[in-house]
Amino acid sequence: MKVEKLLENITYSLVQGSIEEEVTDIIYDSRKVVPGCAFVCIKGSKIDSHSLISEVVRKGVRVIFVEKTVYVNEDVTVIRTENSRRAMALVTATLFDYPSKKMCMIGITGTKGKTTTAFMIKEMLEKNNLKTGIIGTIGAFIGEKKIITHNTTPESYELVTIFSEMVKEGCTHCVMEVSSQGLKQKRVEGIQFDIGIFTNFSEDHIGPLEHATMDEYLYCKSLLFKQSKLGIINIDDSAHEELISNTNIEFLTYGKTKKADFYFGKPKFLMKTDRLGIAYNVNGKIKEHVELGMPGEFNIYNSLATLAVSYTLKLDIKKTLESLLDVSVRGRVEMVPISKDYHVIIDFAHNEEEVNSLFTMVKEYNAKRLICVYGSGGNRSKVRRYSIGELCGRVADLSILCADNPRDEEVEDINKDTIVGINRSNGKYIEIPDREKAIYYSLDHAQKGDLILYLGKGHEDYQEKNGIKTHFSEREVMEKYKNEKLK
């Protein structure tokens, strides 16, 4: 495609060269450049790729996008824009013929619940015979095909190529998690969402490489609705007022309050041999009895967002209700059938807010004992370790401390910090640094009526130590245990 065509949706200045140049691809990683591609210079947290211009030119790049003054002696076209990330999103969409415009786009933002809500909506759409792609924390999926991604919301180039693949595979709908970082870094620039969803807001992702303040964090989340035709929003979360006031679009609301367009009454907690579930009546714009195949009141909120999408898209309510009964999300309150005597749950919860939500949920099921198997991530805030340790020490009957992703720290040092928190609440604990051995210990010592929570890993199938990721799956360990011990 000619550069002139690529530039049709951005404001730019031509520093040197010609917009008559042809390009075959858009690249932002200097390791992947090939002759004929255009290179986009991005200021990252570690590397400013403006410093790599000489390198990519030597590799045959003849078109470069920049956002600051550079000096290039070679015969190269240099295009300057105000924001390179925004430019990359828009020119990539142009190069691939705007694939997101060929699908119904549903974006979900919020501190918690994005992944579960996304999979609930995907299950519902497919139950209604609508082929749906999904992008989020667990990866991107087109039917049974999984595309590995490295961020909840991938870089714009990856997003556009995934959208293009979805369209080729016949997807009419796309559901995606839209992170605050993705919005801040313009990864979803140019995408018009048919529906934008807000789940909730709480403290997370505050730090030098994420958001400076909670106000900035919330502002970035609000940007989703500036790109949405319709908003669906949790009215029980106090942040909803600011989000609504920042945009002029129509909103549908959900929650416990009767002011909501979709609200629920007193839930019934369902305890079965193979799963924990919950049932409730929804009122407002939809009046139905709903049964979820997942436990917890917080999943009622996720399902209400799903029901609001069903209402908006005028889907078959019976099929929608069937999908909510059947849905299961990897690593999100995921039930693993090991024994009829006790229940096992794997969850990605890795901060105080998320763990506390889990505890609030499991209390309703009156387990004989609550056992928590967990660790904390290395190279992360010690405050998180203290708070999770104190919370688990107060609520759980036993904490089994093991490895999570230690990264550049020693597991034992990480657990020492967690024990500081546990001791604040006089909780009981043991240390088994090897996570597989910790899982075996927890199952070997499980008693009838126990509920065992495995926290922090969730959907992950690896452990990261000293920059190296090795395969590790809690599910596989449990299946191995079941085959060895429970035959």
JOKA-V785363 format. One record per backbone hydrogen bond with DSSP energy under -0.5 kcal/mol. NH is the residue of the N-H (numbers start at 1). CO is the residue of the C=O. E is the energy in kcal/mol with one decimal. If there is no record, write none. Layout:
nh:NH co:CO e:E
nh:NH co:CO e:E
//
This chain:
nh:3 co:21 e:-2.7
nh:4 co:19 e:-2.0
nh:5 co:2 e:-0.6
nh:6 co:2 e:-1.7
nh:7 co:3 e:-1.8
nh:8 co:5 e:-1.6
nh:9 co:6 e:-0.6
nh:10 co:7 e:-1.6
nh:13 co:80 e:-2.1
nh:15 co:13 e:-0.9
nh:15 co:78 e:-2.1
nh:16 co:78 e:-1.3
nh:21 co:18 e:-1.1
nh:23 co:1 e:-2.5
nh:24 co:36 e:-2.2
nh:27 co:38 e:-2.9
nh:30 co:28 e:-0.6
nh:32 co:29 e:-2.4
nh:33 co:30 e:-0.8
nh:36 co:60 e:-1.1
nh:37 co:34 e:-1.9
nh:38 co:25 e:-3.0
nh:39 co:63 e:-2.6
nh:40 co:27 e:-2.5
nh:41 co:39 e:-0.6
nh:41 co:65 e:-2.7
nh:42 co:40 e:-0.5
nh:44 co:42 e:-0.9
nh:44 co:47 e:-2.5
nh:49 co:42 e:-2.5
nh:49 co:47 e:-0.7
nh:51 co:48 e:-2.2
nh:52 co:49 e:-1.5
nh:53 co:50 e:-1.1
nh:56 co:52 e:-2.2
nh:57 co:53 e:-2.5
nh:58 co:54 e:-1.9
nh:59 co:55 e:-0.9
nh:60 co:57 e:-1.7
nh:61 co:56 e:-2.1
nh:62 co:37 e:-0.8
nh:63 co:37 e:-0.6
nh:64 co:77 e:-2.8
nh:65 co:39 e:-2.8
nh:66 co:79 e:-2.8
nh:72 co:70 e:-0.5
nh:76 co:74 e:-2.0
nh:77 co:62 e:-2.8
nh:78 co:16 e:-2.2
nh:78 co:76 e:-0.5
nh:79 co:64 e:-3.0
nh:80 co:13 e:-2.8
nh:81 co:66 e:-2.7
nh:87 co:83 e:-2.3
nh:88 co:84 e:-2.8
nh:89 co:85 e:-2.1
nh:90 co:86 e:-2.1
nh:91 co:87 e:-3.0
nh:92 co:88 e:-2.1
nh:93 co:89 e:-1.7
nh:94 co:90 e:-1.8
nh:95 co:91 e:-2.5
nh:96 co:92 e:-2.0
nh:97 co:94 e:-1.5
nh:98 co:93 e:-3.4
nh:101 co:98 e:-1.1
nh:102 co:99 e:-1.6
nh:103 co:100 e:-1.2
nh:104 co:172 e:-2.7
nh:105 co:103 e:-0.7
nh:106 co:174 e:-2.6
nh:107 co:195 e:-2.6
nh:108 co:176 e:-2.1
nh:109 co:197 e:-3.1
nh:111 co:200 e:-2.0
nh:117 co:113 e:-2.4
nh:118 co:114 e:-2.5
nh:119 co:115 e:-2.3
nh:120 co:116 e:-2.4
nh:121 co:117 e:-2.5
nh:122 co:118 e:-2.4
nh:123 co:119 e:-2.7
nh:124 co:120 e:-2.3
nh:125 co:121 e:-2.8
nh:126 co:122 e:-2.5
nh:127 co:123 e:-2.0
nh:128 co:124 e:-1.2
nh:129 co:126 e:-1.7
nh:130 co:125 e:-2.1
nh:131 co:129 e:-0.6
nh:133 co:173 e:-2.4
nh:134 co:141 e:-2.0
nh:135 co:175 e:-1.9
nh:136 co:139 e:-1.3
nh:139 co:136 e:-1.2
nh:140 co:147 e:-2.4
nh:141 co:134 e:-2.5
nh:142 co:145 e:-2.6
nh:143 co:132 e:-0.6
nh:145 co:142 e:-2.0
nh:147 co:140 e:-3.4
nh:148 co:146 e:-0.5
nh:154 co:152 e:-0.6
nh:159 co:155 e:-2.5
nh:160 co:156 e:-2.7
nh:161 co:157 e:-2.2
nh:162 co:158 e:-2.4
nh:163 co:159 e:-2.9
nh:164 co:160 e:-2.5
nh:165 co:161 e:-2.0
nh:166 co:162 e:-2.5
nh:167 co:163 e:-2.5
nh:168 co:164 e:-2.2
nh:169 co:165 e:-1.8
nh:170 co:167 e:-1.5
nh:171 co:166 e:-2.7
nh:172 co:131 e:-2.1
nh:173 co:131 e:-1.7
nh:174 co:104 e:-2.6
nh:175 co:133 e:-2.6
nh:176 co:106 e:-2.6
nh:177 co:135 e:-2.4
nh:178 co:108 e:-3.6
nh:179 co:177 e:-0.6
nh:183 co:179 e:-2.0
nh:184 co:180 e:-2.7
nh:185 co:181 e:-2.5
nh:186 co:183 e:-1.4
nh:187 co:182 e:-2.4
nh:188 co:182 e:-0.7
nh:189 co:186 e:-1.1
nh:191 co:188 e:-2.0
nh:192 co:190 e:-0.5
nh:193 co:191 e:-0.8
nh:193 co:227 e:-3.1
nh:194 co:105 e:-1.6
nh:195 co:105 e:-1.8
nh:196 co:230 e:-2.8
nh:197 co:107 e:-2.6
nh:198 co:232 e:-2.4
nh:199 co:109 e:-2.1
nh:207 co:205 e:-0.6
nh:207 co:211 e:-1.9
nh:210 co:207 e:-1.5
nh:211 co:205 e:-1.5
nh:217 co:213 e:-2.0
nh:218 co:214 e:-2.6
nh:219 co:215 e:-2.5
nh:220 co:216 e:-2.6
nh:221 co:217 e:-1.6
nh:222 co:218 e:-2.1
nh:223 co:219 e:-0.9
nh:223 co:220 e:-0.8
nh:224 co:221 e:-1.5
nh:225 co:222 e:-1.1
nh:226 co:223 e:-0.9
nh:227 co:224 e:-1.4
nh:228 co:225 e:-0.7
nh:229 co:193 e:-2.4
nh:231 co:250 e:-2.7
nh:232 co:196 e:-2.8
nh:233 co:252 e:-2.6
nh:234 co:198 e:-1.2
nh:235 co:233 e:-0.8
nh:235 co:254 e:-2.3
nh:236 co:254 e:-0.6
nh:237 co:234 e:-1.1
nh:238 co:236 e:-0.5
nh:240 co:237 e:-2.2
nh:241 co:238 e:-0.9
nh:243 co:239 e:-1.8
nh:244 co:240 e:-2.5
nh:245 co:241 e:-2.2
nh:246 co:242 e:-1.1
nh:247 co:244 e:-1.2
nh:250 co:229 e:-0.7
nh:252 co:231 e:-2.9
nh:254 co:233 e:-2.0
nh:255 co:262 e:-1.9
nh:260 co:257 e:-1.7
nh:261 co:253 e:-0.7
nh:262 co:253 e:-1.3
nh:263 co:283 e:-2.1
nh:264 co:255 e:-1.1
nh:265 co:281 e:-1.4
nh:268 co:279 e:-3.0
nh:270 co:268 e:-0.5
nh:270 co:277 e:-2.0
nh:271 co:269 e:-0.5
nh:272 co:270 e:-0.6
nh:272 co:275 e:-2.8
nh:277 co:270 e:-3.4
nh:278 co:292 e:-1.3
nh:279 co:268 e:-2.6
nh:280 co:290 e:-2.5
nh:282 co:288 e:-2.8
nh:283 co:263 e:-3.0
nh:285 co:261 e:-2.9
nh:285 co:283 e:-0.5
nh:288 co:282 e:-1.4
nh:288 co:286 e:-0.5
nh:290 co:280 e:-3.5
nh:292 co:278 e:-3.4
nh:293 co:324 e:-1.8
nh:299 co:296 e:-1.0
nh:300 co:296 e:-0.6
nh:300 co:297 e:-1.1
nh:301 co:297 e:-1.3
nh:302 co:298 e:-1.5
nh:303 co:299 e:-2.2
nh:304 co:300 e:-2.4
nh:305 co:301 e:-2.0
nh:306 co:302 e:-1.5
nh:307 co:303 e:-2.7
nh:308 co:304 e:-2.3
nh:309 co:305 e:-1.7
nh:310 co:306 e:-2.4
nh:311 co:307 e:-2.5
nh:312 co:308 e:-2.3
nh:313 co:309 e:-2.6
nh:314 co:311 e:-0.9
nh:315 co:310 e:-2.4
nh:320 co:316 e:-2.1
nh:321 co:317 e:-2.5
nh:322 co:318 e:-2.0
nh:323 co:319 e:-2.1
nh:324 co:320 e:-1.6
nh:325 co:321 e:-1.3
nh:326 co:322 e:-1.4
nh:327 co:323 e:-1.6
nh:332 co:329 e:-2.0
nh:333 co:331 e:-0.5
nh:334 co:346 e:-2.6
nh:335 co:333 e:-0.6
nh:336 co:344 e:-2.0
nh:337 co:335 e:-0.5
nh:338 co:336 e:-0.8
nh:339 co:342 e:-0.5
nh:343 co:450 e:-2.3
nh:345 co:452 e:-2.6
nh:346 co:334 e:-2.5
nh:347 co:454 e:-2.6
nh:348 co:331 e:-1.6
nh:355 co:351 e:-2.6
nh:356 co:352 e:-2.8
nh:357 co:353 e:-1.9
nh:358 co:354 e:-1.8
nh:359 co:355 e:-2.5
nh:360 co:356 e:-2.5
nh:361 co:357 e:-1.8
nh:362 co:358 e:-2.8
nh:363 co:359 e:-1.9
nh:364 co:360 e:-0.6
nh:364 co:361 e:-1.2
nh:365 co:362 e:-1.8
nh:366 co:363 e:-1.4
nh:367 co:362 e:-0.5
nh:368 co:449 e:-2.7
nh:371 co:369 e:-0.6
nh:371 co:451 e:-2.3
nh:372 co:398 e:-2.6
nh:373 co:453 e:-3.1
nh:374 co:372 e:-0.6
nh:374 co:400 e:-2.0
nh:378 co:405 e:-3.1
nh:380 co:377 e:-0.6
nh:385 co:381 e:-0.9
nh:386 co:382 e:-2.4
nh:387 co:383 e:-2.5
nh:388 co:384 e:-2.4
nh:389 co:385 e:-2.5
nh:390 co:386 e:-2.7
nh:391 co:387 e:-2.3
nh:392 co:388 e:-2.9
nh:393 co:389 e:-2.5
nh:394 co:390 e:-1.6
nh:395 co:391 e:-2.1
nh:396 co:392 e:-2.2
nh:397 co:370 e:-2.4
nh:398 co:370 e:-1.2
nh:399 co:428 e:-2.0
nh:400 co:372 e:-3.2
nh:401 co:399 e:-0.6
nh:401 co:430 e:-2.8
nh:402 co:374 e:-2.1
nh:403 co:433 e:-1.7
nh:404 co:376 e:-0.5
nh:406 co:404 e:-0.5
nh:407 co:464 e:-2.7
nh:409 co:406 e:-2.3
nh:414 co:410 e:-2.1
nh:415 co:411 e:-2.7
nh:416 co:412 e:-1.6
nh:417 co:413 e:-1.3
nh:418 co:414 e:-1.6
nh:419 co:415 e:-2.6
nh:420 co:416 e:-1.3
nh:421 co:417 e:-1.1
nh:422 co:418 e:-2.2
nh:423 co:419 e:-2.8
nh:424 co:420 e:-0.9
nh:424 co:421 e:-0.6
nh:425 co:421 e:-0.8
nh:425 co:422 e:-1.1
nh:426 co:423 e:-0.8
nh:427 co:422 e:-2.1
nh:430 co:399 e:-2.0
nh:432 co:401 e:-3.1
nh:432 co:430 e:-0.5
nh:435 co:433 e:-0.5
nh:438 co:434 e:-2.1
nh:439 co:435 e:-2.3
nh:440 co:436 e:-2.3
nh:441 co:437 e:-2.5
nh:442 co:438 e:-2.4
nh:443 co:439 e:-2.1
nh:444 co:440 e:-2.8
nh:445 co:441 e:-1.9
nh:446 co:443 e:-0.9
nh:449 co:341 e:-3.5
nh:450 co:447 e:-2.1
nh:451 co:369 e:-2.4
nh:452 co:343 e:-2.5
nh:453 co:371 e:-3.2
nh:453 co:451 e:-0.5
nh:454 co:345 e:-2.7
nh:455 co:373 e:-2.3
nh:455 co:453 e:-0.7
nh:456 co:347 e:-1.0
nh:456 co:349 e:-0.5
nh:458 co:347 e:-0.8
nh:460 co:457 e:-2.5
nh:463 co:470 e:-2.3
nh:465 co:463 e:-0.5
nh:465 co:468 e:-2.7
nh:466 co:407 e:-3.0
nh:468 co:465 e:-1.9
nh:470 co:463 e:-2.6
nh:470 co:468 e:-0.5
nh:472 co:461 e:-1.6
nh:477 co:473 e:-2.1
nh:478 co:474 e:-2.5
nh:479 co:475 e:-2.6
nh:480 co:476 e:-2.4
nh:481 co:477 e:-2.4
nh:482 co:478 e:-2.7
nh:483 co:479 e:-2.3
nh:484 co:480 e:-2.1
nh:485 co:481 e:-3.4
nh:486 co:481 e:-0.6
nh:486 co:482 e:-1.5
//
